Amino acid sequence: MLSRRTLLVASSATALAACGRSGPPADLFRVALSGLPDSLDPARGEFAAAALVYKQIHAGLTEYGSDGGLAPGLAESWDVSQDGLSWTFRLREGLTWSDGHPLTAEDVAWSARRIVDPAESFAILGDFYAVANARAVHRGELAPSALGVEAPDDRTVVFHLDTPLGLFPILMREFYPFPRHVIDQVGLDWVRPDHIVTAGAYLMREESQLHLLMEKNPRFYDADQVAIPAIRIDAVRDDSTRARMFRAGDFDLAENPPANQIGFLRERLGSRFQSFDAPILRYLKPNHARPELADPAVRKALSDAIDRDFINTSFFNATASPTHSVLRGTQWPPSRLNPPLEIGRPLEIRTTTGVNEQIAIAIADDWNRIGVETEIFVSYPTDLYQAIDAGEFDIAVASYNRGLKADPFFMLDPFAPGGFADNFGFADPEFANLMQTAREESDPATRGAAYRAAEHRLLDLQAVIPLLHDRAHWLVGERLGGTRSDVQPMLWRNLNLEGPTLMTHAALMRSRWLDHARAAGLSEDPTLADALIAAYSEPHRHYHTLTHVADLLDKIDAHAASDPALHRMRLAAWFHDAVYDTQASDNEEQSAQWAERALPAIGASATLTRRVAALIRATAHHQEGGQDEADNLFLDIDFSILGSEADAYDAYAAQIRQEYAWVSDADFRAGRSAFLAAAAEADRTFLTETFETRLGEVARANMQRELDSLRD
């Protein structure tokens, strides 16, 4: 009998078709998002799309720099008192709102009071929880005027805190002051296109249920550096439709391509498919108020029964990282006991459509194996959020994306008291105290250790059930310039429509090599990076290119992010096809020798160099395996294209033929057929159980299909 899981995997691939379009308007940047903001008012918006749009039309007290770090915003400087309880921000001179009205420190102070006023704001305390009296104001016990903020002059704002908070300037990147002079006149209608006044890089000109139209704000404090004159955002809810329209030329930037098409899109789009390490957690939210889920042992058993590798491989093309932790890098092994559970009734799993529904079905299958029955309830996001807030759920498939926020604080704080994800009946004084200790710490390293301690408490109780650390994927058009390899394309004021002059695919990979060298404790030799990139960019290559290396690196990071052999595997990926001549028979040996010459020169130990070279040589005979399980995992990743979706496999096969263009059709068919016949008839294709179980049958079916086509 076919399980629900088998049906999911069998139906997960979707074909894409692109069609021609006339050229896009030269001065219009076209963006496709999965949805539009629920409000343009930062005091009331809650959707991820709102946070992204706010970065374009509003100006923060501090800002995101081009590298995603902290930079001046409306405030040109700031400092903290010796006791850490007062932060003073100095505004730029001559600031104005988009209508020309002066923007003053009193506007900033008034805006802070509005944020915490329950009569004005849907927002939770969030970034203002440490400001003096903020909690009492938010509870309605004190008037907003009691908030610990003052404006001693037109350019100075002072925040007084209850407890020290070293992160306060970082939090102020998403504190967007409001135009009091407009709100006093029209109230909540201030965000209507005919009223809206902002201070950011762009002005809102049109708003509908399906699109937004923005144009450059000439009064933005850094307007001279804004290159794109106008932006149109369209809401395209379906991931596949959004990707298809991007490929058809309808958009310059599109978010979140469908998870089951990632391999296909990476192959077809090359450098236009961009992936980023991102603070994204996908997890299960158990309702602690339900008696059946109140016992941590029950939650642990449910967590341990979930096959995260299957979810990652089947629905995310192995680009995510299966996890049992909230913070990246935390080692938190499951018990693997998977004892039968007696719940007494079916558990309701609430989810939204798309990949989260697929995850819910796979998890239901896993839980059925330990005796837990389930019912899946699928709804729109707003209905799901309302059900969770009302406590009307057992288990919810949830996720959050902290955007450009990389500090551990931003991953863990949603679960702290008052956090936006603190809505599932969880309360633990020890966790709350540990979070408070971490918040007060100003030194990043010490603060990080404190957050690890808080996370350990959260995981000890299995308060939530982490599933995956996602990567962020964007489809980036050919004419879009100014993107970076290390920062998602979310700061549109830094982009241009003059082509990828700042970060070509080669530049992206160069930056990635330097990151990998630094992480491995090696010198960041740009000359070696350039030599490798030049090798993989040789004109006779069609499959064994930089795109192939990027794919391997993505999968290594997904499968082996915490493996002690991570650096060995990454370096092997960079060198394994560095020498590639289809008319030679010693490519692997020559590639290994290059690694043996280059790695010691940048500081690699003799042991690391020897293991990398041995792994490269092992790629000449995949089926013989490597020296350990990590080697075998690398070899399977290198071979994983064989188990890809049909379109991706067919593209790979065509690229291989291009690389052997010098071989006659008859000779190529004979040689390729001999290889495919032996491989398709083998009992297994992959060395590790993980890859063989998930991709073995698909790989052999792909090879048999190619073999049949060669024999026709």
N, C-alpha and C positions, 0 to 999 in steps of 0.2 A: 504494500500500500504506500502511495506517495504521501510524505508528510507535508505540512504546510511550508516547512522550510524548503523542501525540494521545489515546490511550486513557485516559491518566491524567487529562488535563484534562476529557475528556468525562464521566468518572465521578466527578469530585471533589465535586459538589454533593450535599448530603444534606438531605432535607426534615425539618423539625422539627414536632412536633405537641404542643401543650400541652393539658392537661386540668385541671379544677378540683380543688381540695383544700380540706379544712377548715383553719381558722386554725392557725398554728403555736403551740407553747407559748410563753407570754409571756416566760419567763425562760431559754429555751434557744436558744443560738446554734448554727445548723446549718451545717456546712461540708462541702463536697465536694472532695476531693483525688484526684489520679490514683492515689495509693498511700499506704500507711502507712509509718511509720518501720521500718527493718530492725532497729533497737534503740532503746530509750529511754535507753541508756547513752551519753553523749557521747564516751566513750573508744572505743566500738565501732561506733556508727552511721555509715553512709556515704551514705545516700540523701538527696536534697534534701528529701523529706518529713520526715526526721528533723531536719534543721536548722530547719525551720519549727516543728515541735512543740517542740523544745528552747527556742525563744524564749518559749513559753507556760508550760512547767512548770519550767524551770530559771532561775536568776538568774546573770547574768554578773558578773564582777568589776567591769567597767564596763558601760555599757548603750547601747542605741540610744535617742536622744531621739525625741520625737514627730515631729521633722523628719528623722529618719534619721541625724542626726549623733551625735557623742559626748556622753554624759551620765553622771552618776554611777550606779553600780549598787550592788553590795554595798559597793564602796569609795565613800566620799563625797568623797575628794580624792586627789591623787597629785602627785608631783614627781620630777624627774630630777636626778641628780648633775651637776656641772659638766662632767665628762668624758663624759657620756652613757651610762655603763656600769652605772648602778644606778638602778632605778625603785622608788620607795617608795609603797605604797598604804595609805591609812588607812581601815579599815572603819567602817561606821556603828555606832553604839552600840546594843546590845541585839538584835543579829541572832539569829534562831533558825531551825532547820530546821522543816519542817512538822509534826513530831512534838513540838515544843517544846524539843528539845535545843539548847543553845547552838551557834551557828555562829562559829567562831573563826578567827584568822589561821593557826593550825596546820592546820585543815581545808583552807584554801586552799593552803598549801605542800604538804601531803600529796597533794592533788589534782593539783597540777602534776607531782609526781614520778610519780604513777600514769599521767598522760597520756603521758609519754615512755617508760614501762616497757614493753618489748616483750612481757612476759609478761601484761600486763594490758590493753593497748590495741591495737585494730586501726588506730587513727589514725596517720597519718604525723606527722612532727615539726610540720609546719604552723606554728602561731602561736608555737611555742616554739623554733624553730630557732636563734635568736640567744641563748638563755639559756645561760649557761656550763655546759659539759659535756653539754649536751642530746644532741649527736650521739653522743658516746661511750656515754651511757646507752642511747640508742635502739639502738645496735649491739650492746649487751650487754657492752661492754668495761669499764664502770663500773657500780656499784650505783646504783639510783635516788636513794639518799641523797646522792650526789655532785652532784646537780643544783644549779645556782646559785640557790637560793631559800631564804629563812629567815623565821622568824616571831619577832622579838625580844620581842613581847608579844602579848596576845590580839587586838589591833586593828591590828597593823602587819605588813605583808608586804613583803619586799624581794626583788626579782629582780636578780641580777647577770648582765650580758650579756658575751659574748665581743667583740661589736662594737656600736657605737651603733645604735639603732633608734628613730627618731623616731616611728614608727607604733605603738609597743608598746601604749600605752593603747587605741588603736583596735582592735588585735588582741584585746585582753582582753574585748571585748564578747561574744565567743563562747567564752570560757573559763568553763565552768560547774563550780564546785567540787562535790565528791562528799561524801555523808554517810559519813564513815569509820566512825562508830560502828555503822552498819547493815552496811556492806560487810564489816567485820571479823567480823560474826556470820553472815551468810548468803552472802557472796561474790557471784558474778555474779547470783544470784537477787534482788539488791536492787531490780531494776527490775520485779519482778512486782507486780501491783496490791496484793497483800496485804502487800508489804514496802516498796514504794517510798516514799522520803522525799526531798523536794526543797525548794528555797527560792524557787521562782518564783511567779508570780501565780496559777497553777492547780495543782491536785492531780489525779493520774491515779486514776480510780475504776474504770473498766472497760477491758479490752483484749481484742480478738478479732482474727481475721484480717481482718475487714471494717469494724470501727469502733473508735473510742476515745471514752471519756466522761470529761470533766474537770469539776471544780467549783472555785470560787474558794477560794484558800488564805487563810484568815483571819490567818495568821501572816506573810504576805508583808510586807516592810518598807513597801510603799506600798499596802496593801490598801484603804485608804479611797478611793483613786482608781480602783479596778477596778469597773466598772459591771455587767458581764455575769456572772450567777451561775454559769452552766453552759455547757459547750460539748460538742457531739457532732460528731466527725469521721467521715465515711463514705468509704471507698475506692471510687471509681467509676472503673475503669480506662479505659473507653471515653470519649473526649472528647465524642462526640455524645450519648451517653446522659447524661453529666453535665450538659451544657448543656440537654438536654430536661427533665431532672428539676428543674433550677433554674427554668426557665420555667414548670414545672407547680406551683411553689411549695414544693418539697420542701426547698430549701436557701436560706440567707441569703447565702451566699458560695460561689463555685465558681471554681476556678482553670482556666487554660489551655483556653479554649473551642476547638473544632476550627478549625484555620487556614482551612479552606475554607468556613467559615460566618461569618467575621468580619464581612464586609459586611452579611450578612443580620441578624446579631445586633445590630450597631450600629444598623441601621435600626429594628428591632423594639423594642429595649430602651432606646434613647436613653441617658439619663444612668446607667442601671444597667449599661451596658457601659463599663468604665473601662480605659484604656490608660496605660501608664507607660513612660518611658524607663528602661531597666534594663540592668544589666551582664550581658547574656546574649550569648554567642557560640556560633554554630553553625558547625562546621568539619569538615574531614576530617583524620583522624589517619593519616599514612602510616607504615608500619613501616620505619624506617631500617635495620633488620637484614636486610631483604630485598635481595639484590643488585640486583634490577630497579629498586628505589626509592632506592638509595644516592646517586645522582647528583642534586645540586640542580637541574640543568638539566631532568631528567626530571620532577621534582616541579613545577617552574615551568611546563613545557609542559602538564602535567595541570591545573594551576590555571587557566592562561590559556584553556583550552578550555571551561571551565564557563560556561554562560549563567546568571549569577546573577540577572539581571533576570527571566528566565523563572521561576525557582524562586520568587522573591519574589512576582511577580504571580499565578502559577498556584496556589501553595499557601499564601500568607500574605496574600492580598488586598492586596498592595502596602503592607502596614503595617510590614514589616521594612526594613532598610537593607542592600542588597547591599554587600559589602565585600571588599577584599583585605588588610585589616589586622586586628590584634587589638584595638587601642585605637580608640575612636571619634575621628574627626577626622583620623586619619593619612591623608595623601595618598600612595597607593601604587599607581600605575597599572600595569596588566598590559602585557606586551609586545605582545599581540594578533597575534603571528606564527602561532601554532597550527600548527607544522610537524608532519608525520606522525611518529609514534613507533614504534620497533621494540622492543616489550617482550619478545617471544618466547613469551609464554604469557598466558592470560587472568588479569586481576587480580581477586582476590576482594574484593568490597565487603561488609563486615559491617555490619549495621544492625538496628534494632528495627522493630517494626510501626508503622503510622501514617504521619505526615508524613515521618519520616526514611526510610521505605521509598520513598515517592514521590520524595524527593530523590535517593535512590540510583538509581532507575530513570531519572530525568532526566539525571543525571550519566553514567550508562552510555551513554545516547543521545549525549550530547556527545562522550564519549571515542571512541565508535565512529566518529565523523566524522574523527578523526585517526588511525584505524587501531588503536585499543586495544580489545581484546576484554575483556569482564568477565563475572563470575559474581556474583550477589547472594545472600548468605546472610542470612536473617532469623531472629532469635532473640529470646528474652526478655532484658530488660536485664541480669539477673544473669549469664546465660550469655555475653552480649557482654562484660561487664566481665571475667569470668574468662578469656575467650579473649584479650583485649587484654593482661591481666596476664601471661599465659603466652606472649605473643608469637606467638600462633597466628592471625595476620591479615595481610592486605596493606594494605587501606585500611579504616578504620572511620569511619562517620558519627557524629560526637560533638557534644556541646554541654555547656555549663555555665552555671549561673545563680548569680551571686554574691549574689543576694537584695538586701539593702539596702546592700551594700558598693560605694561609688561611686569610691573612689580608684583611679587607674590600677594601683596595686600589685596589686589583687585580680583584675584581668583578666589580667595578664601572669604573675603569680607561679605559677599552676598549671603552667607549662611550665619553671620554673626547677628546678635540681637539688633533688630532694626534694619537689617540688610534686605535688599529687594527680593531675595529668595528665602527669607525667613518666614515662610508661610505654610509649614507642614507639621506644626505641632511639636517642634523640637525645642527643648529648653534644658540647658546644662550649665550650672554656675561655673564649673571648672573651665569649660570651653570659653565662656564669656570672659572670665578673668584673664585667661591666656591671650585672647584676642586684644583685650584692653592693654595688656603689657606690651604686646607687639606694636600696637598703634602709637604708643607713647615714645617708642625708640626712634631716634633720628639717624643713627648709623645704619646704612643699608645692610651690611653683613650681619650685624647683631639683630636687626629687625627681621631679616630673612630666617635666622635660626629660631627666633621667637614664633614666627608664623608656622614653622615646621612643627614646633611643639604643640601649637594649637591644632594643627591638622592631625597630628597623631591622636589627639583626644577625639576629634570628630570621627576618625576612622576606627578607633577602638570601639566606639559605640555603633559603628556602621550607621551613622545618622542619615547619610545619603549613600547611594550606590553608584560610584563613578563607573563609566563605561569606556569612553574614548576621549582622548585629547585630539581634537580635530585640527587640521590645517585649514587655512583660509585660501580659497581658490578664486581667482579673478580671470576673466577673459579680457585681454587688453588689445585694442585695435592698433593697426600699423601706424596710424598717424599720431598716436598719443605719445608724447614725450614727457620727460621729467620723472618717470617712475623709478623706483629703487628696488634692489633685490631684498632689502631688509625691512622695508616699511610698506604696508598695504597701501594701495592707491586711494586713500580716503581724504587726503588734504588737497583738494582740487585747485586751490589757489597756487600750488606749487607746480602744476602740470602745464603743458602746452600742446598745441595741435600741429607741431612742426616735425613730428616723427620721434622715434625713440633715440634722441641724440644723447641723452644722459645715461641710459642703461639699456644697451642692446643685450641680446641673449648672451653674447660673449662677455659683456661687462657683468651681467648678472652672475655668470658662472665664475668669472674671475673673483668677484667678491665672495662667492661661496667657497672657492678654494682657500682664500685667505682666512675665512672663518674656520674652516676645517683644520688648517695648519695650526692656527692659534689654539684651537680647542685641544689639539693633540700635543701641545707644548713645543711645536716646531717653529722655526723662523718663518715669517710671512714673506716668502720670496716671490715678488710679482713676476720676475723673469721666468721662473719655472711655471708659474700659472699661465703666462702668455704662451710658453712653448707647448704645454699640453693643449691649450685651447686651439692653437694653430694646427696641431696634429689632428684633433677631432674635427677641424673645419676643412680638411682637405677635400677637394672637389670630387674625388672618386667615391667618397663615402655617402651613403644614403640612409642606412640604418645605424651604423656604428659611428654615430655623431655625438655632439654635445647633448642633444635631446635624450639619447640613450643613457648617457652618463647621469643626466639629471633625473631620469626615471629610476635608475638604480639607487641613487642617493636618497630620493624620496622614500623608496621602499625600505632601504636600510634604516633610515630614521624611524619609519613606522614600526618595523619589526624588531629593531635592536637598539632602540634609543638608550636603554639602560644596560646593554650588554657590555661586559669588560672588553670585548673585541671590537667595539664600535669604531675606533680609530683605524684599526687594521682593515676593517671592511671598507670604510670610506676611502682610504688610500688605495686599496686594491681596485675599487671602482674607478678612480681617476686614472690609474695606469693600465688597467687590464687590456684595453684595446688601443693603447697609445700608439703602438706600431700596427698598422693594418694595411696589408698589401695582399689582395686576393690572388696574386700570382706567386706568392711565397708560401712556404709551409711552416715557418718558424716565427709567426707573429707573436705568439704568447711568450716564447723564449726571449725575443728581442724586447718586448714590453717589460718583462721581468728584469732584464739586464738594465734597462733605462731606470727602473725603480731602484735597483741596487746601486746605481751611480748617483742618483739624485737625492734619495732620502737621507743618507748620512750627511750630505752637504748642508742640509737644513736642520740637522740636529737629531735625526731619528737614531734610536739605539740599534745595536747590531741585531738584537732579538726581533724588534719590530720590523726592521728591514727584511730580515730573513723570512719572517712569517708572511709579509706582504708579497714578496717575490714568489714564495711557494704557492700562495693562493692564486696568483696570476697564472703560474704554470699549470695549476689544477684546472683552469678553465679550458685547457686544450682537450681534456678528457673528463667532462662533467660527471659522467656516471661512475667514475672511479672514486669520486668524493675527495674531501680534504682531510686535514689532520684532526679536526674536531667538529662538533655540531655547529659552531659558529661558521666555520669554513663551508660546511654543507648548506647552511642557510644562505650564505652569499652566492654559492653556485646555483641554488634554486631560484634566487632572485634574478640572477643573470639569465636564467632560462624561462622566467615567468611569462615572457611574451607568448610562449607556446600555449599557455592556458588563458589567454586574454579573450575578450569578446571577438566575435567573428570579423567585424569590420577592422578592428585593430590588428588582428592576425593577418588578414588579407593585405593590409597596408604594409606590414612587416615583410610578408612574402614577396610583394612587388619590389620593395626596397632591396631585398637580397638579390633579386634578379638584376636590378640596375647595377649593383656592385660587381656582378659577374657579366657585365654586358659584353666583355671581350670573348666570352665562351659561346659557342654556337648553341642554337636552341636544342638540337639533338643531344649534344654532350651535356648541356645543363639539365635537361629532363632526365637523362640517365643517372647522372650523379646525384641530383637532388632526390630523385625517386628512390634510389638505393638507401639514402639516409632516412627518408621519411618512412619507408616500408619497415625498416628495422625498428625505428623509434615508435611507430604507431602500433606495432605488434608486441612491444615490450610489456611486461607485467606492470611496470611502474615507470614514471617519467621523472619524478622528483626524488631527492634524497631524504628530505625531512617529511615526517608524517603530516605536518601542518600543510605543506604545499601539495603533497600527493593527495591528501584527502579532499582538498578544496579545488585543485586545478588539474589533477591527473587525468580524469576522464575527459574534461574539456580539451586539454592539450592533445590527447590522442585522437579525439574527434576532429579537431582542427587540422592535424597533420594528415589524417585519412582523407579529409575533404580536399586538401591541397594535392595529395597524391592522386586522387581520382581526377582532378582537373589536369594534372600533368599527363595522365594516361589517355585523356580524351583525344 
